[in-house]
Amino acid sequence: MSNSSGFIDNLSISDNDNHSNGSPIPKEEKIPERIGKQNIGLKVPSPIPPAAIAQRPQLNEMVKAYEQIISHVGEDINRQGLQKTPFRAAKAMLYFTKGYEENFDDVLNEAVFDEDTDEMVIVRDIEMFSLCEHHLVPFLGKVHIGYLPNKKYLD
């Protein structure tokens, strides 16, 4: 089993475990024990509804672009593990950039309230994620915002 990502090496699995015949158990065989057999093959629903994906006219072009990228780095896009990767990568990019199509009023969801205060309102620990514009690498963090309300505040 190939371990080019280092994932297996980073698992906290003992190297001292042995088969009953005394031969060492490879880390790859210990992974199901480490992550729990019940989690292997676990299906997680897509954060983008299938109907929303089908309505994206650029999806097919994005899939083709990811096929080219994968091919250009020397991989075989017909290899079993990569067959659906261009589609998954295109879906992920649509998810990462979904904010470009969101409407401000929909995001607020009528969460603006009247308030007669002149004190600063601070909202902390707002989770966010984005893409680095230089490399398109995802990053995440927390944002803290302070503002002086003008007779209204966000909740």
Chimera marker file (.cmm) of the C-alpha trace (Angstrom):
<marker_set name="trace">
<marker id="1" x="0.000" y="0.000" z="0.000" r="1" g="1" b="0" radius="0.5"/>
<marker id="2" x="1.419" y="3.393" z="-0.965" r="1" g="1" b="0" radius="0.5"/>
<marker id="3" x="1.811" y="6.001" z="1.747" r="1" g="1" b="0" radius="0.5"/>
<marker id="4" x="2.868" y="9.109" z="-0.128" r="1" g="1" b="0" radius="0.5"/>
<marker id="5" x="0.821" y="11.465" z="2.046" r="1" g="1" b="0" radius="0.5"/>
<marker id="6" x="2.313" y="10.441" z="5.368" r="1" g="1" b="0" radius="0.5"/>
<marker id="7" x="-1.186" y="9.877" z="6.783" r="1" g="1" b="0" radius="0.5"/>
<marker id="8" x="-0.416" y="6.405" z="8.055" r="1" g="1" b="0" radius="0.5"/>
<marker id="9" x="2.863" y="7.498" z="9.629" r="1" g="1" b="0" radius="0.5"/>
<marker id="10" x="1.047" y="10.241" z="11.549" r="1" g="1" b="0" radius="0.5"/>
<marker id="11" x="-1.429" y="7.855" z="13.173" r="1" g="1" b="0" radius="0.5"/>
<marker id="12" x="-0.548" y="7.052" z="16.756" r="1" g="1" b="0" radius="0.5"/>
<marker id="13" x="-0.275" y="3.310" z="16.203" r="1" g="1" b="0" radius="0.5"/>
<marker id="14" x="2.337" y="1.252" z="17.973" r="1" g="1" b="0" radius="0.5"/>
<marker id="15" x="5.088" y="-0.269" z="15.833" r="1" g="1" b="0" radius="0.5"/>
<marker id="16" x="5.516" y="-3.031" z="18.417" r="1" g="1" b="0" radius="0.5"/>
<marker id="17" x="2.324" y="-4.997" z="17.647" r="1" g="1" b="0" radius="0.5"/>
<marker id="18" x="2.927" y="-8.446" z="16.181" r="1" g="1" b="0" radius="0.5"/>
<marker id="19" x="0.917" y="-11.215" z="14.534" r="1" g="1" b="0" radius="0.5"/>
<marker id="20" x="0.527" y="-14.439" z="16.537" r="1" g="1" b="0" radius="0.5"/>
<marker id="21" x="3.495" y="-15.843" z="14.583" r="1" g="1" b="0" radius="0.5"/>
<marker id="22" x="5.693" y="-12.976" z="15.818" r="1" g="1" b="0" radius="0.5"/>
<marker id="23" x="5.883" y="-11.054" z="12.533" r="1" g="1" b="0" radius="0.5"/>
<marker id="24" x="5.196" y="-7.301" z="12.804" r="1" g="1" b="0" radius="0.5"/>
<marker id="25" x="1.723" y="-6.060" z="11.843" r="1" g="1" b="0" radius="0.5"/>
<marker id="26" x="2.023" y="-3.343" z="9.166" r="1" g="1" b="0" radius="0.5"/>
<marker id="27" x="0.443" y="-0.028" z="10.138" r="1" g="1" b="0" radius="0.5"/>
<marker id="28" x="-1.887" y="-0.298" z="7.146" r="1" g="1" b="0" radius="0.5"/>
<marker id="29" x="-3.541" y="-3.337" z="8.754" r="1" g="1" b="0" radius="0.5"/>
<marker id="30" x="-4.020" y="-1.463" z="12.037" r="1" g="1" b="0" radius="0.5"/>
<marker id="31" x="-5.886" y="1.496" z="10.537" r="1" g="1" b="0" radius="0.5"/>
<marker id="32" x="-9.368" y="-0.083" z="10.815" r="1" g="1" b="0" radius="0.5"/>
<marker id="33" x="-8.758" y="-0.555" z="14.552" r="1" g="1" b="0" radius="0.5"/>
<marker id="34" x="-7.543" y="3.041" z="14.934" r="1" g="1" b="0" radius="0.5"/>
<marker id="35" x="-10.402" y="4.771" z="13.098" r="1" g="1" b="0" radius="0.5"/>
<marker id="36" x="-13.100" y="2.250" z="13.972" r="1" g="1" b="0" radius="0.5"/>
<marker id="37" x="-14.399" y="-0.373" z="11.579" r="1" g="1" b="0" radius="0.5"/>
<marker id="38" x="-17.850" y="1.222" z="11.677" r="1" g="1" b="0" radius="0.5"/>
<marker id="39" x="-16.421" y="4.347" z="9.969" r="1" g="1" b="0" radius="0.5"/>
<marker id="40" x="-14.887" y="2.564" z="6.992" r="1" g="1" b="0" radius="0.5"/>
<marker id="41" x="-16.969" y="3.215" z="3.892" r="1" g="1" b="0" radius="0.5"/>
<marker id="42" x="-19.053" y="5.797" z="5.730" r="1" g="1" b="0" radius="0.5"/>
<marker id="43" x="-21.032" y="7.920" z="3.278" r="1" g="1" b="0" radius="0.5"/>
<marker id="44" x="-21.251" y="11.610" z="4.135" r="1" g="1" b="0" radius="0.5"/>
<marker id="45" x="-23.913" y="13.653" z="2.336" r="1" g="1" b="0" radius="0.5"/>
<marker id="46" x="-22.693" y="16.380" z="0.018" r="1" g="1" b="0" radius="0.5"/>
<marker id="47" x="-23.002" y="19.922" z="1.397" r="1" g="1" b="0" radius="0.5"/>
<marker id="48" x="-24.287" y="20.966" z="-2.042" r="1" g="1" b="0" radius="0.5"/>
<marker id="49" x="-27.720" y="19.524" z="-2.909" r="1" g="1" b="0" radius="0.5"/>
<marker id="50" x="-27.718" y="17.479" z="-6.159" r="1" g="1" b="0" radius="0.5"/>
<marker id="51" x="-30.306" y="19.818" z="-7.721" r="1" g="1" b="0" radius="0.5"/>
<marker id="52" x="-28.027" y="22.814" z="-7.113" r="1" g="1" b="0" radius="0.5"/>
<marker id="53" x="-25.123" y="20.983" z="-8.752" r="1" g="1" b="0" radius="0.5"/>
<marker id="54" x="-27.193" y="20.118" z="-11.814" r="1" g="1" b="0" radius="0.5"/>
<marker id="55" x="-28.123" y="23.791" z="-12.255" r="1" g="1" b="0" radius="0.5"/>
<marker id="56" x="-24.491" y="24.871" z="-12.539" r="1" g="1" b="0" radius="0.5"/>
<marker id="57" x="-23.738" y="25.128" z="-16.279" r="1" g="1" b="0" radius="0.5"/>
<marker id="58" x="-20.007" y="25.481" z="-15.625" r="1" g="1" b="0" radius="0.5"/>
<marker id="59" x="-19.781" y="22.144" z="-13.787" r="1" g="1" b="0" radius="0.5"/>
<marker id="60" x="-18.981" y="20.080" z="-16.904" r="1" g="1" b="0" radius="0.5"/>
<marker id="61" x="-16.250" y="22.515" z="-17.940" r="1" g="1" b="0" radius="0.5"/>
<marker id="62" x="-14.795" y="22.437" z="-14.431" r="1" g="1" b="0" radius="0.5"/>
<marker id="63" x="-14.771" y="18.621" z="-14.462" r="1" g="1" b="0" radius="0.5"/>
<marker id="64" x="-12.887" y="18.668" z="-17.784" r="1" g="1" b="0" radius="0.5"/>
<marker id="65" x="-10.394" y="21.175" z="-16.364" r="1" g="1" b="0" radius="0.5"/>
<marker id="66" x="-9.735" y="18.980" z="-13.312" r="1" g="1" b="0" radius="0.5"/>
<marker id="67" x="-9.284" y="15.962" z="-15.606" r="1" g="1" b="0" radius="0.5"/>
<marker id="68" x="-6.593" y="17.909" z="-17.463" r="1" g="1" b="0" radius="0.5"/>
<marker id="69" x="-4.875" y="19.029" z="-14.259" r="1" g="1" b="0" radius="0.5"/>
<marker id="70" x="-4.797" y="15.484" z="-12.897" r="1" g="1" b="0" radius="0.5"/>
<marker id="71" x="-3.461" y="14.171" z="-16.220" r="1" g="1" b="0" radius="0.5"/>
<marker id="72" x="-0.804" y="16.890" z="-16.398" r="1" g="1" b="0" radius="0.5"/>
<marker id="73" x="0.614" y="15.916" z="-13.006" r="1" g="1" b="0" radius="0.5"/>
<marker id="74" x="1.145" y="12.414" z="-14.378" r="1" g="1" b="0" radius="0.5"/>
<marker id="75" x="-1.845" y="10.555" z="-12.981" r="1" g="1" b="0" radius="0.5"/>
<marker id="76" x="-4.173" y="8.268" z="-14.914" r="1" g="1" b="0" radius="0.5"/>
<marker id="77" x="-7.684" y="9.705" z="-14.580" r="1" g="1" b="0" radius="0.5"/>
<marker id="78" x="-9.086" y="6.272" z="-15.446" r="1" g="1" b="0" radius="0.5"/>
<marker id="79" x="-7.432" y="4.690" z="-12.407" r="1" g="1" b="0" radius="0.5"/>
<marker id="80" x="-10.131" y="3.387" z="-10.066" r="1" g="1" b="0" radius="0.5"/>
<marker id="81" x="-9.300" y="5.759" z="-7.209" r="1" g="1" b="0" radius="0.5"/>
<marker id="82" x="-9.415" y="8.816" z="-9.478" r="1" g="1" b="0" radius="0.5"/>
<marker id="83" x="-12.421" y="8.069" z="-11.676" r="1" g="1" b="0" radius="0.5"/>
<marker id="84" x="-14.785" y="10.426" z="-9.822" r="1" g="1" b="0" radius="0.5"/>
<marker id="85" x="-12.129" y="12.802" z="-8.501" r="1" g="1" b="0" radius="0.5"/>
<marker id="86" x="-12.576" y="15.501" z="-11.191" r="1" g="1" b="0" radius="0.5"/>
<marker id="87" x="-16.297" y="15.671" z="-10.366" r="1" g="1" b="0" radius="0.5"/>
<marker id="88" x="-15.639" y="15.732" z="-6.607" r="1" g="1" b="0" radius="0.5"/>
<marker id="89" x="-12.983" y="18.437" z="-7.029" r="1" g="1" b="0" radius="0.5"/>
<marker id="90" x="-15.350" y="20.555" z="-9.142" r="1" g="1" b="0" radius="0.5"/>
<marker id="91" x="-18.087" y="20.166" z="-6.504" r="1" g="1" b="0" radius="0.5"/>
<marker id="92" x="-15.629" y="21.142" z="-3.773" r="1" g="1" b="0" radius="0.5"/>
<marker id="93" x="-14.594" y="24.270" z="-5.673" r="1" g="1" b="0" radius="0.5"/>
<marker id="94" x="-18.257" y="25.233" z="-6.119" r="1" g="1" b="0" radius="0.5"/>
<marker id="95" x="-18.753" y="24.786" z="-2.388" r="1" g="1" b="0" radius="0.5"/>
<marker id="96" x="-15.633" y="26.770" z="-1.477" r="1" g="1" b="0" radius="0.5"/>
<marker id="97" x="-16.779" y="29.669" z="-3.670" r="1" g="1" b="0" radius="0.5"/>
<marker id="98" x="-20.514" y="29.551" z="-2.950" r="1" g="1" b="0" radius="0.5"/>
<marker id="99" x="-20.338" y="32.880" z="-1.150" r="1" g="1" b="0" radius="0.5"/>
<marker id="100" x="-19.996" y="34.690" z="-4.477" r="1" g="1" b="0" radius="0.5"/>
<marker id="101" x="-23.579" y="33.752" z="-5.271" r="1" g="1" b="0" radius="0.5"/>
<marker id="102" x="-25.137" y="34.297" z="-1.850" r="1" g="1" b="0" radius="0.5"/>
<marker id="103" x="-27.528" y="37.170" z="-1.316" r="1" g="1" b="0" radius="0.5"/>
<marker id="104" x="-26.868" y="39.464" z="1.662" r="1" g="1" b="0" radius="0.5"/>
<marker id="105" x="-30.534" y="39.454" z="2.715" r="1" g="1" b="0" radius="0.5"/>
<marker id="106" x="-30.655" y="35.651" z="2.627" r="1" g="1" b="0" radius="0.5"/>
<marker id="107" x="-27.513" y="35.420" z="4.761" r="1" g="1" b="0" radius="0.5"/>
<marker id="108" x="-28.923" y="37.863" z="7.326" r="1" g="1" b="0" radius="0.5"/>
<marker id="109" x="-32.205" y="35.935" z="7.405" r="1" g="1" b="0" radius="0.5"/>
<marker id="110" x="-34.049" y="38.879" z="8.984" r="1" g="1" b="0" radius="0.5"/>
<marker id="111" x="-31.622" y="38.936" z="11.924" r="1" g="1" b="0" radius="0.5"/>
<marker id="112" x="-31.569" y="42.764" z="12.091" r="1" g="1" b="0" radius="0.5"/>
<marker id="113" x="-33.252" y="44.158" z="15.184" r="1" g="1" b="0" radius="0.5"/>
<marker id="114" x="-34.114" y="47.645" z="16.416" r="1" g="1" b="0" radius="0.5"/>
<marker id="115" x="-32.049" y="48.743" z="19.385" r="1" g="1" b="0" radius="0.5"/>
<marker id="116" x="-31.517" y="52.113" z="20.969" r="1" g="1" b="0" radius="0.5"/>
<marker id="117" x="-27.933" y="51.743" z="22.124" r="1" g="1" b="0" radius="0.5"/>
<marker id="118" x="-24.703" y="53.524" z="21.419" r="1" g="1" b="0" radius="0.5"/>
<marker id="119" x="-22.462" y="50.848" z="22.911" r="1" g="1" b="0" radius="0.5"/>
<marker id="120" x="-20.194" y="48.688" z="20.813" r="1" g="1" b="0" radius="0.5"/>
<marker id="121" x="-21.554" y="45.298" z="19.799" r="1" g="1" b="0" radius="0.5"/>
<marker id="122" x="-18.930" y="42.574" z="19.587" r="1" g="1" b="0" radius="0.5"/>
<marker id="123" x="-19.499" y="39.261" z="17.851" r="1" g="1" b="0" radius="0.5"/>
<marker id="124" x="-16.786" y="36.689" z="18.485" r="1" g="1" b="0" radius="0.5"/>
<marker id="125" x="-15.765" y="33.297" z="17.162" r="1" g="1" b="0" radius="0.5"/>
<marker id="126" x="-17.471" y="33.489" z="13.775" r="1" g="1" b="0" radius="0.5"/>
<marker id="127" x="-16.139" y="30.470" z="11.915" r="1" g="1" b="0" radius="0.5"/>
<marker id="128" x="-15.051" y="31.174" z="8.351" r="1" g="1" b="0" radius="0.5"/>
<marker id="129" x="-13.236" y="29.516" z="5.497" r="1" g="1" b="0" radius="0.5"/>
<marker id="130" x="-11.928" y="30.747" z="2.196" r="1" g="1" b="0" radius="0.5"/>
<marker id="131" x="-9.371" y="30.060" z="-0.514" r="1" g="1" b="0" radius="0.5"/>
<marker id="132" x="-5.947" y="31.646" z="-0.745" r="1" g="1" b="0" radius="0.5"/>
<marker id="133" x="-6.104" y="33.736" z="-3.910" r="1" g="1" b="0" radius="0.5"/>
<marker id="134" x="-2.502" y="32.959" z="-4.802" r="1" g="1" b="0" radius="0.5"/>
<marker id="135" x="-2.626" y="29.149" z="-4.627" r="1" g="1" b="0" radius="0.5"/>
<marker id="136" x="-6.340" y="28.315" z="-4.194" r="1" g="1" b="0" radius="0.5"/>
<marker id="137" x="-5.487" y="26.467" z="-0.987" r="1" g="1" b="0" radius="0.5"/>
<marker id="138" x="-8.342" y="26.345" z="1.534" r="1" g="1" b="0" radius="0.5"/>
<marker id="139" x="-7.872" y="27.916" z="4.933" r="1" g="1" b="0" radius="0.5"/>
<marker id="140" x="-10.139" y="28.435" z="7.903" r="1" g="1" b="0" radius="0.5"/>
<marker id="141" x="-10.264" y="30.568" z="10.967" r="1" g="1" b="0" radius="0.5"/>
<marker id="142" x="-12.375" y="32.573" z="13.359" r="1" g="1" b="0" radius="0.5"/>
<marker id="143" x="-13.363" y="36.195" z="12.907" r="1" g="1" b="0" radius="0.5"/>
<marker id="144" x="-14.233" y="38.708" z="15.618" r="1" g="1" b="0" radius="0.5"/>
<marker id="145" x="-16.176" y="41.852" z="14.692" r="1" g="1" b="0" radius="0.5"/>
<marker id="146" x="-16.971" y="44.956" z="16.695" r="1" g="1" b="0" radius="0.5"/>
<marker id="147" x="-19.323" y="47.685" z="15.472" r="1" g="1" b="0" radius="0.5"/>
<marker id="148" x="-21.330" y="50.641" z="16.699" r="1" g="1" b="0" radius="0.5"/>
<marker id="149" x="-25.000" y="50.070" z="15.842" r="1" g="1" b="0" radius="0.5"/>
<marker id="150" x="-27.010" y="52.833" z="14.215" r="1" g="1" b="0" radius="0.5"/>
<marker id="151" x="-30.359" y="52.078" z="15.899" r="1" g="1" b="0" radius="0.5"/>
<marker id="152" x="-30.195" y="48.479" z="14.608" r="1" g="1" b="0" radius="0.5"/>
<marker id="153" x="-28.053" y="45.467" z="15.423" r="1" g="1" b="0" radius="0.5"/>
<marker id="154" x="-27.386" y="41.999" z="14.041" r="1" g="1" b="0" radius="0.5"/>
<marker id="155" x="-28.098" y="38.969" z="16.174" r="1" g="1" b="0" radius="0.5"/>
<link id1="1" id2="2" r="1" g="1" b="0" radius="0.2"/>
<link id1="2" id2="3" r="1" g="1" b="0" radius="0.2"/>
<link id1="3" id2="4" r="1" g="1" b="0" radius="0.2"/>
<link id1="4" id2="5" r="1" g="1" b="0" radius="0.2"/>
<link id1="5" id2="6" r="1" g="1" b="0" radius="0.2"/>
<link id1="6" id2="7" r="1" g="1" b="0" radius="0.2"/>
<link id1="7" id2="8" r="1" g="1" b="0" radius="0.2"/>
<link id1="8" id2="9" r="1" g="1" b="0" radius="0.2"/>
<link id1="9" id2="10" r="1" g="1" b="0" radius="0.2"/>
<link id1="10" id2="11" r="1" g="1" b="0" radius="0.2"/>
<link id1="11" id2="12" r="1" g="1" b="0" radius="0.2"/>
<link id1="12" id2="13" r="1" g="1" b="0" radius="0.2"/>
<link id1="13" id2="14" r="1" g="1" b="0" radius="0.2"/>
<link id1="14" id2="15" r="1" g="1" b="0" radius="0.2"/>
<link id1="15" id2="16" r="1" g="1" b="0" radius="0.2"/>
<link id1="16" id2="17" r="1" g="1" b="0" radius="0.2"/>
<link id1="17" id2="18" r="1" g="1" b="0" radius="0.2"/>
<link id1="18" id2="19" r="1" g="1" b="0" radius="0.2"/>
<link id1="19" id2="20" r="1" g="1" b="0" radius="0.2"/>
<link id1="20" id2="21" r="1" g="1" b="0" radius="0.2"/>
<link id1="21" id2="22" r="1" g="1" b="0" radius="0.2"/>
<link id1="22" id2="23" r="1" g="1" b="0" radius="0.2"/>
<link id1="23" id2="24" r="1" g="1" b="0" radius="0.2"/>
<link id1="24" id2="25" r="1" g="1" b="0" radius="0.2"/>
<link id1="25" id2="26" r="1" g="1" b="0" radius="0.2"/>
<link id1="26" id2="27" r="1" g="1" b="0" radius="0.2"/>
<link id1="27" id2="28" r="1" g="1" b="0" radius="0.2"/>
<link id1="28" id2="29" r="1" g="1" b="0" radius="0.2"/>
<link id1="29" id2="30" r="1" g="1" b="0" radius="0.2"/>
<link id1="30" id2="31" r="1" g="1" b="0" radius="0.2"/>
<link id1="31" id2="32" r="1" g="1" b="0" radius="0.2"/>
<link id1="32" id2="33" r="1" g="1" b="0" radius="0.2"/>
<link id1="33" id2="34" r="1" g="1" b="0" radius="0.2"/>
<link id1="34" id2="35" r="1" g="1" b="0" radius="0.2"/>
<link id1="35" id2="36" r="1" g="1" b="0" radius="0.2"/>
<link id1="36" id2="37" r="1" g="1" b="0" radius="0.2"/>
<link id1="37" id2="38" r="1" g="1" b="0" radius="0.2"/>
<link id1="38" id2="39" r="1" g="1" b="0" radius="0.2"/>
<link id1="39" id2="40" r="1" g="1" b="0" radius="0.2"/>
<link id1="40" id2="41" r="1" g="1" b="0" radius="0.2"/>
<link id1="41" id2="42" r="1" g="1" b="0" radius="0.2"/>
<link id1="42" id2="43" r="1" g="1" b="0" radius="0.2"/>
<link id1="43" id2="44" r="1" g="1" b="0" radius="0.2"/>
<link id1="44" id2="45" r="1" g="1" b="0" radius="0.2"/>
<link id1="45" id2="46" r="1" g="1" b="0" radius="0.2"/>
<link id1="46" id2="47" r="1" g="1" b="0" radius="0.2"/>
<link id1="47" id2="48" r="1" g="1" b="0" radius="0.2"/>
<link id1="48" id2="49" r="1" g="1" b="0" radius="0.2"/>
<link id1="49" id2="50" r="1" g="1" b="0" radius="0.2"/>
<link id1="50" id2="51" r="1" g="1" b="0" radius="0.2"/>
<link id1="51" id2="52" r="1" g="1" b="0" radius="0.2"/>
<link id1="52" id2="53" r="1" g="1" b="0" radius="0.2"/>
<link id1="53" id2="54" r="1" g="1" b="0" radius="0.2"/>
<link id1="54" id2="55" r="1" g="1" b="0" radius="0.2"/>
<link id1="55" id2="56" r="1" g="1" b="0" radius="0.2"/>
<link id1="56" id2="57" r="1" g="1" b="0" radius="0.2"/>
<link id1="57" id2="58" r="1" g="1" b="0" radius="0.2"/>
<link id1="58" id2="59" r="1" g="1" b="0" radius="0.2"/>
<link id1="59" id2="60" r="1" g="1" b="0" radius="0.2"/>
<link id1="60" id2="61" r="1" g="1" b="0" radius="0.2"/>
<link id1="61" id2="62" r="1" g="1" b="0" radius="0.2"/>
<link id1="62" id2="63" r="1" g="1" b="0" radius="0.2"/>
<link id1="63" id2="64" r="1" g="1" b="0" radius="0.2"/>
<link id1="64" id2="65" r="1" g="1" b="0" radius="0.2"/>
<link id1="65" id2="66" r="1" g="1" b="0" radius="0.2"/>
<link id1="66" id2="67" r="1" g="1" b="0" radius="0.2"/>
<link id1="67" id2="68" r="1" g="1" b="0" radius="0.2"/>
<link id1="68" id2="69" r="1" g="1" b="0" radius="0.2"/>
<link id1="69" id2="70" r="1" g="1" b="0" radius="0.2"/>
<link id1="70" id2="71" r="1" g="1" b="0" radius="0.2"/>
<link id1="71" id2="72" r="1" g="1" b="0" radius="0.2"/>
<link id1="72" id2="73" r="1" g="1" b="0" radius="0.2"/>
<link id1="73" id2="74" r="1" g="1" b="0" radius="0.2"/>
<link id1="74" id2="75" r="1" g="1" b="0" radius="0.2"/>
<link id1="75" id2="76" r="1" g="1" b="0" radius="0.2"/>
<link id1="76" id2="77" r="1" g="1" b="0" radius="0.2"/>
<link id1="77" id2="78" r="1" g="1" b="0" radius="0.2"/>
<link id1="78" id2="79" r="1" g="1" b="0" radius="0.2"/>
<link id1="79" id2="80" r="1" g="1" b="0" radius="0.2"/>
<link id1="80" id2="81" r="1" g="1" b="0" radius="0.2"/>
<link id1="81" id2="82" r="1" g="1" b="0" radius="0.2"/>
<link id1="82" id2="83" r="1" g="1" b="0" radius="0.2"/>
<link id1="83" id2="84" r="1" g="1" b="0" radius="0.2"/>
<link id1="84" id2="85" r="1" g="1" b="0" radius="0.2"/>
<link id1="85" id2="86" r="1" g="1" b="0" radius="0.2"/>
<link id1="86" id2="87" r="1" g="1" b="0" radius="0.2"/>
<link id1="87" id2="88" r="1" g="1" b="0" radius="0.2"/>
<link id1="88" id2="89" r="1" g="1" b="0" radius="0.2"/>
<link id1="89" id2="90" r="1" g="1" b="0" radius="0.2"/>
<link id1="90" id2="91" r="1" g="1" b="0" radius="0.2"/>
<link id1="91" id2="92" r="1" g="1" b="0" radius="0.2"/>
<link id1="92" id2="93" r="1" g="1" b="0" radius="0.2"/>
<link id1="93" id2="94" r="1" g="1" b="0" radius="0.2"/>
<link id1="94" id2="95" r="1" g="1" b="0" radius="0.2"/>
<link id1="95" id2="96" r="1" g="1" b="0" radius="0.2"/>
<link id1="96" id2="97" r="1" g="1" b="0" radius="0.2"/>
<link id1="97" id2="98" r="1" g="1" b="0" radius="0.2"/>
<link id1="98" id2="99" r="1" g="1" b="0" radius="0.2"/>
<link id1="99" id2="100" r="1" g="1" b="0" radius="0.2"/>
<link id1="100" id2="101" r="1" g="1" b="0" radius="0.2"/>
<link id1="101" id2="102" r="1" g="1" b="0" radius="0.2"/>
<link id1="102" id2="103" r="1" g="1" b="0" radius="0.2"/>
<link id1="103" id2="104" r="1" g="1" b="0" radius="0.2"/>
<link id1="104" id2="105" r="1" g="1" b="0" radius="0.2"/>
<link id1="105" id2="106" r="1" g="1" b="0" radius="0.2"/>
<link id1="106" id2="107" r="1" g="1" b="0" radius="0.2"/>
<link id1="107" id2="108" r="1" g="1" b="0" radius="0.2"/>
<link id1="108" id2="109" r="1" g="1" b="0" radius="0.2"/>
<link id1="109" id2="110" r="1" g="1" b="0" radius="0.2"/>
<link id1="110" id2="111" r="1" g="1" b="0" radius="0.2"/>
<link id1="111" id2="112" r="1" g="1" b="0" radius="0.2"/>
<link id1="112" id2="113" r="1" g="1" b="0" radius="0.2"/>
<link id1="113" id2="114" r="1" g="1" b="0" radius="0.2"/>
<link id1="114" id2="115" r="1" g="1" b="0" radius="0.2"/>
<link id1="115" id2="116" r="1" g="1" b="0" radius="0.2"/>
<link id1="116" id2="117" r="1" g="1" b="0" radius="0.2"/>
<link id1="117" id2="118" r="1" g="1" b="0" radius="0.2"/>
<link id1="118" id2="119" r="1" g="1" b="0" radius="0.2"/>
<link id1="119" id2="120" r="1" g="1" b="0" radius="0.2"/>
<link id1="120" id2="121" r="1" g="1" b="0" radius="0.2"/>
<link id1="121" id2="122" r="1" g="1" b="0" radius="0.2"/>
<link id1="122" id2="123" r="1" g="1" b="0" radius="0.2"/>
<link id1="123" id2="124" r="1" g="1" b="0" radius="0.2"/>
<link id1="124" id2="125" r="1" g="1" b="0" radius="0.2"/>
<link id1="125" id2="126" r="1" g="1" b="0" radius="0.2"/>
<link id1="126" id2="127" r="1" g="1" b="0" radius="0.2"/>
<link id1="127" id2="128" r="1" g="1" b="0" radius="0.2"/>
<link id1="128" id2="129" r="1" g="1" b="0" radius="0.2"/>
<link id1="129" id2="130" r="1" g="1" b="0" radius="0.2"/>
<link id1="130" id2="131" r="1" g="1" b="0" radius="0.2"/>
<link id1="131" id2="132" r="1" g="1" b="0" radius="0.2"/>
<link id1="132" id2="133" r="1" g="1" b="0" radius="0.2"/>
<link id1="133" id2="134" r="1" g="1" b="0" radius="0.2"/>
<link id1="134" id2="135" r="1" g="1" b="0" radius="0.2"/>
<link id1="135" id2="136" r="1" g="1" b="0" radius="0.2"/>
<link id1="136" id2="137" r="1" g="1" b="0" radius="0.2"/>
<link id1="137" id2="138" r="1" g="1" b="0" radius="0.2"/>
<link id1="138" id2="139" r="1" g="1" b="0" radius="0.2"/>
<link id1="139" id2="140" r="1" g="1" b="0" radius="0.2"/>
<link id1="140" id2="141" r="1" g="1" b="0" radius="0.2"/>
<link id1="141" id2="142" r="1" g="1" b="0" radius="0.2"/>
<link id1="142" id2="143" r="1" g="1" b="0" radius="0.2"/>
<link id1="143" id2="144" r="1" g="1" b="0" radius="0.2"/>
<link id1="144" id2="145" r="1" g="1" b="0" radius="0.2"/>
<link id1="145" id2="146" r="1" g="1" b="0" radius="0.2"/>
<link id1="146" id2="147" r="1" g="1" b="0" radius="0.2"/>
<link id1="147" id2="148" r="1" g="1" b="0" radius="0.2"/>
<link id1="148" id2="149" r="1" g="1" b="0" radius="0.2"/>
<link id1="149" id2="150" r="1" g="1" b="0" radius="0.2"/>
<link id1="150" id2="151" r="1" g="1" b="0" radius="0.2"/>
<link id1="151" id2="152" r="1" g="1" b="0" radius="0.2"/>
<link id1="152" id2="153" r="1" g="1" b="0" radius="0.2"/>
<link id1="153" id2="154" r="1" g="1" b="0" radius="0.2"/>
<link id1="154" id2="155" r="1" g="1" b="0" radius="0.2"/>
</marker_set>
